Amino acid sequence: MNFRDHFSAQAADYAKFRPHYPTELFDYLSDIAPDNEIAWDCATGNGQAAVALASKFRHVIATDASEKQIKNAARHERIDYRVATAEKSGISSDKIDTITVAQALHWFDLDFFYDEAKRVLKPQGVLAVLGYNLLQIAPNIDNVINRFYEEIVGPYWPPERRVIEKGYAHLAFPFAEMHPPQFRMEAHWSLERLLGYLRTWSATQRFIAENHKDPTTAIVSDLQDLWGEPERARIIIWPLTIRVGRDDRCH
């Protein structure tokens, strides 16, 4: 299986500019886990979900296929960071209470990953898949960002991105599916921070690599006109898509 690396080049910015998941989400995940001993954050990226899990579980194994992402991930005494693919984690069988996959399932070979998840989960262990699509600020600002997403960097999105747009709803999910409450991420960002986030998109990075220029310059003027004072912190919202399932097989 080939690892398609869309994020190592901007790993430091990814750690700096990505939004954070709500604390209530991890309260929920710890409540439904068979135990709060060991969690696996698969495709951990900058480690933000791993750090949140570390407040709820005694030990967290956080893996990513990108060595640069692991080097830039947030450190924590309860987190064991490892370079490994989703499909070959190197984790012992029947070890994990909860697996989280945040904004990454669309990159995996699903059949191999699901087999790996079932191998490492304890009986009644939980797999939680998290995803988010476009942010929401205000209708006029959202229109500019939607245009950037679809028209300016649209041709540079990997095909797998369309899976997130559908909220993972159409994917096979061979676990006893649960019905979690709704969650959302929130941030208070300046315009500069928003632009930094847009530059972490894989499509933005592919645009830069092919055209040797920053595509966000095409929307800066429009955003400045709509934003007000550039340093003004606006509320940014990302509704979360969550699929949660329990491994109810007899091990």
C-alpha positions as CSV (number, residue, x, y, z in Angstrom):
1,M,0.0,0.0,0.0
2,N,1.4,3.4,-1.0
3,F,1.2,6.3,1.4
4,R,0.1,9.4,-0.4
5,D,1.7,12.2,1.6
6,H,-0.3,15.5,1.1
7,F,0.8,17.1,4.4
8,S,4.4,16.7,5.3
9,A,5.5,19.8,3.4
10,Q,3.3,22.1,5.6
11,A,3.6,20.0,8.8
12,A,4.7,23.0,11.0
13,D,1.9,25.2,9.7
14,Y,-0.6,22.3,10.1
15,A,0.3,22.2,13.7
16,K,0.0,25.9,14.1
17,F,-3.2,26.7,12.1
18,R,-5.6,23.7,12.4
19,P,-8.7,24.1,14.6
20,H,-9.2,22.0,17.8
21,Y,-11.8,19.5,18.6
22,P,-14.2,20.2,21.5
23,T,-13.6,18.8,24.9
24,E,-17.2,17.5,25.1
25,L,-16.4,15.1,22.2
26,F,-13.7,13.4,24.2
27,D,-15.9,13.3,27.3
28,Y,-18.3,11.3,25.2
29,L,-15.7,9.0,23.8
30,S,-14.3,8.2,27.2
31,D,-17.8,7.5,28.5
32,I,-18.6,4.9,25.8
33,A,-15.1,3.2,25.8
34,P,-15.0,-0.3,27.5
35,D,-12.2,1.1,29.6
36,N,-10.0,4.3,29.7
37,E,-6.7,2.5,29.5
38,I,-5.3,2.8,25.9
39,A,-6.5,4.9,22.9
40,W,-5.0,4.9,19.4
41,D,-5.1,8.1,17.5
42,C,-4.6,7.0,13.9
43,A,-3.2,9.4,11.4
44,T,-2.6,11.8,14.3
45,G,-1.2,14.7,12.2
46,N,-0.3,17.5,14.6
47,G,-1.4,15.4,17.6
48,Q,-4.3,17.6,18.6
49,A,-6.8,14.7,19.0
50,A,-4.1,12.7,20.8
51,V,-3.5,15.4,23.4
52,A,-7.3,15.6,24.0
53,L,-7.4,11.8,24.4
54,A,-4.5,11.9,26.8
55,S,-6.7,13.8,29.3
56,K,-9.1,10.9,29.3
57,F,-7.0,7.8,28.7
58,R,-4.1,6.5,30.7
59,H,-2.0,6.0,27.6
60,V,-2.3,7.1,24.0
61,I,-0.6,5.6,20.9
62,A,-0.5,8.2,18.2
63,T,0.6,7.1,14.7
64,D,1.1,8.9,11.4
65,A,2.7,7.8,8.2
66,S,4.4,11.2,7.9
67,E,7.6,11.5,9.9
68,K,7.5,15.3,9.6
69,Q,4.0,15.3,11.1
70,I,5.2,13.2,14.0
71,K,8.2,15.5,14.6
72,N,5.8,18.6,14.7
73,A,3.2,17.0,16.9
74,A,2.4,18.3,20.3
75,R,4.3,16.4,23.0
76,H,2.6,14.9,26.1
77,E,3.9,12.5,28.7
78,R,1.0,10.1,28.1
79,I,1.4,10.0,24.3
80,D,3.7,7.5,22.5
81,Y,4.2,8.9,19.0
82,R,5.1,6.4,16.2
83,V,5.6,6.6,12.5
84,A,3.3,3.9,11.1
85,T,0.5,3.6,8.5
86,A,-3.1,3.1,9.4
87,E,-3.2,-0.3,7.8
88,K,0.0,-1.6,9.6
89,S,0.1,0.0,13.0
90,G,2.5,-2.3,14.8
91,I,0.1,-2.3,17.8
92,S,-0.5,-5.6,19.7
93,S,-3.8,-7.4,19.2
94,D,-6.8,-6.8,21.6
95,K,-5.0,-3.8,23.2
96,I,-7.0,-0.7,22.4
97,D,-10.2,0.7,24.0
98,T,-10.8,3.5,21.5
99,I,-9.5,4.4,18.1
100,T,-9.9,7.9,16.7
101,V,-9.4,8.9,13.1
102,A,-9.7,12.6,12.7
103,Q,-10.0,14.1,9.2
104,A,-8.1,11.2,7.7
105,L,-10.3,8.1,6.9
106,H,-10.6,9.2,3.2
107,W,-6.8,8.5,2.8
108,F,-6.9,4.9,4.0
109,D,-7.3,1.6,2.2
110,L,-10.5,0.9,4.1
111,D,-10.6,-2.9,4.0
112,F,-7.1,-3.2,5.3
113,F,-7.6,-0.5,7.9
114,Y,-10.9,-2.0,9.2
115,D,-9.1,-5.4,9.6
116,E,-6.4,-3.7,11.5
117,A,-8.8,-1.8,13.7
118,K,-10.7,-5.0,14.6
119,R,-7.4,-6.7,15.3
120,V,-6.1,-4.2,17.8
121,L,-9.5,-3.3,19.5
122,K,-10.5,-5.0,22.8
123,P,-13.9,-6.7,22.8
124,Q,-16.5,-3.9,22.7
125,G,-13.8,-1.4,21.7
126,V,-14.9,1.7,19.8
127,L,-13.9,3.3,16.5
128,A,-14.7,7.0,16.1
129,V,-14.3,8.6,12.7
130,L,-14.3,12.4,12.8
131,G,-14.5,14.8,9.9
132,Y,-15.3,18.4,9.0
133,N,-15.8,20.2,5.7
134,L,-16.0,23.9,5.1
135,L,-16.0,26.5,7.8
136,Q,-18.8,29.0,8.6
137,I,-18.2,32.6,9.5
138,A,-20.8,34.9,7.9
139,P,-22.6,34.3,4.6
140,N,-20.7,36.9,2.6
141,I,-17.3,35.7,3.9
142,D,-18.4,32.1,3.4
143,N,-19.2,32.8,-0.2
144,V,-15.6,34.0,-0.8
145,I,-14.1,31.0,0.8
146,N,-16.4,28.6,-1.0
147,R,-15.3,30.2,-4.3
148,F,-11.7,29.7,-3.3
149,Y,-12.5,26.1,-2.4
150,E,-14.4,25.2,-5.6
151,E,-12.9,27.5,-8.3
152,I,-9.4,28.5,-7.4
153,V,-7.9,25.5,-5.7
154,G,-10.8,23.1,-6.6
155,P,-8.9,21.4,-9.5
156,Y,-6.1,20.6,-7.1
157,W,-8.0,18.6,-4.5
158,P,-7.2,14.9,-4.4
159,P,-10.2,12.8,-5.4
160,E,-10.4,11.4,-1.9
161,R,-11.5,14.8,-0.7
162,R,-15.0,14.2,-2.1
163,V,-15.5,11.5,0.6
164,I,-15.3,14.2,3.3
165,E,-17.8,16.4,1.4
166,K,-20.3,13.5,1.8
167,G,-19.6,13.2,5.5
168,Y,-18.3,9.6,5.2
169,A,-22.0,8.6,5.1
170,H,-21.7,6.4,2.0
171,L,-18.7,4.4,3.2
172,A,-18.9,0.9,4.5
173,F,-18.6,0.9,8.3
174,P,-18.4,-2.7,9.6
175,F,-19.0,-2.0,13.3
176,A,-22.1,-1.8,15.4
177,E,-23.0,1.8,14.7
178,M,-23.9,4.2,17.5
179,H,-25.6,7.5,17.4
180,P,-23.5,10.2,18.9
181,P,-24.7,13.7,19.8
182,Q,-23.8,16.6,17.5
183,F,-20.5,18.5,18.0
184,R,-18.8,21.4,16.4
185,M,-15.4,23.0,16.5
186,E,-15.1,26.7,17.2
187,A,-12.2,29.2,17.0
188,H,-11.7,32.9,17.3
189,W,-9.4,33.9,14.5
190,S,-8.0,37.0,12.9
191,L,-8.0,37.3,9.1
192,E,-4.3,36.4,9.1
193,R,-4.9,33.2,11.0
194,L,-7.7,32.3,8.6
195,L,-5.4,32.7,5.7
196,G,-2.8,30.6,7.4
197,Y,-5.4,27.8,7.8
198,L,-6.4,28.1,4.1
199,R,-2.7,27.6,3.2
200,T,-2.6,24.3,5.0
201,W,-5.2,22.8,2.7
202,S,-3.7,20.0,0.6
203,A,-5.2,21.6,-2.6
204,T,-3.6,25.0,-1.7
205,Q,-0.2,23.3,-1.4
206,R,-0.6,21.5,-4.7
207,F,-1.5,24.8,-6.3
208,I,1.6,26.4,-4.9
209,A,3.8,23.5,-6.0
210,E,2.5,23.6,-9.6
211,N,2.2,27.4,-10.0
212,H,4.8,28.8,-7.7
213,K,2.5,31.3,-6.2
214,D,0.1,31.6,-3.3
215,P,-3.5,31.2,-4.4
216,T,-4.9,33.0,-1.3
217,T,-3.7,36.3,-2.8
218,A,-6.7,36.0,-5.2
219,I,-9.2,36.4,-2.3
220,V,-7.3,38.6,0.2
221,S,-8.7,41.9,-1.1
222,D,-12.3,40.5,-1.0
223,L,-11.8,39.2,2.5
224,Q,-10.3,42.4,3.7
225,D,-13.3,44.4,2.5
226,L,-15.7,42.1,4.3
227,W,-13.7,41.4,7.5
228,G,-13.4,44.8,9.0
229,E,-10.2,45.4,11.1
230,P,-7.8,42.6,10.1
231,E,-6.9,41.9,13.7
232,R,-10.6,41.5,14.6
233,A,-11.2,38.0,15.9
234,R,-14.3,36.4,14.3
235,I,-16.0,33.2,15.4
236,I,-15.2,30.3,13.0
237,I,-17.4,27.2,13.1
238,W,-16.8,23.8,11.7
239,P,-19.8,21.4,12.1
240,L,-18.4,17.9,12.8
241,T,-19.3,14.7,11.1
242,I,-18.9,11.7,13.4
243,R,-19.4,8.0,12.8
244,V,-18.9,5.8,15.9
245,G,-19.1,2.1,16.0
246,R,-18.4,-0.7,18.5
247,D,-16.6,-3.9,17.7
248,D,-19.1,-6.4,19.1
249,R,-17.4,-9.5,17.8
250,C,-16.3,-12.2,20.2
251,H,-12.5,-12.1,20.2
